[in-house]
């Protein structure tokens, strides 16, 4: 299996690190994420950051 990864963090960590105001979805430990699966992503727009769930 190539290109797989995990996402294991508490929502407070990315909120603090990226100065996010809200975390609009539940983030649970996620193992064996494959390429092409939708994942959380942090977007910056005019100096404001937000987290979205997408590809």
N, C-alpha and C positions, 0 to 999 in steps of 0.2 A: 504494500500500500504506500503510495507516494503522495506527498503533499498534504498530509493530514496534520491537524493541530488541535490543541485544547484551549478552552477558555475557562479559567478558574480564578475568580476574583469576587470580592464583595463590591456592591455598587458604590459604596462610599469611596473606594480608591480611585476609580476613574472620575468620579464627580469632583473630588479634591484635585487630582492631577490636572484635569482639563478645565477646571472651573465651570462645571455644568450646574445649571440652576435646578434641573429636574432629571429624573431617570424614569421615563414613561412606561417602562415594562419591567417584568420580573426577570432577573438575571440569576439563573441557577448554574451550578457547575456543568460544563458541557464538554464531553470527551469525544474524540474521534470525529472532529468536524472535517468534512470533505470539501474539496474545491467545488465551487458552484452553489454551496448552501448559503442561504441568507444569514448574515451575521451582524452584530451591532457595529456601527461605524460612527465616528465623530466627524461632524461637518463644521467648517468655519465659514461664517457669512458676515462680512462687514465687522469683524472683530468679535462676533458672538459665536459661541460654540454650542452645538446641540448634538444629542446622540439619536440616531435613527436605526431602525432594523431593516437592513436591505442587503442587496448583493454588492 
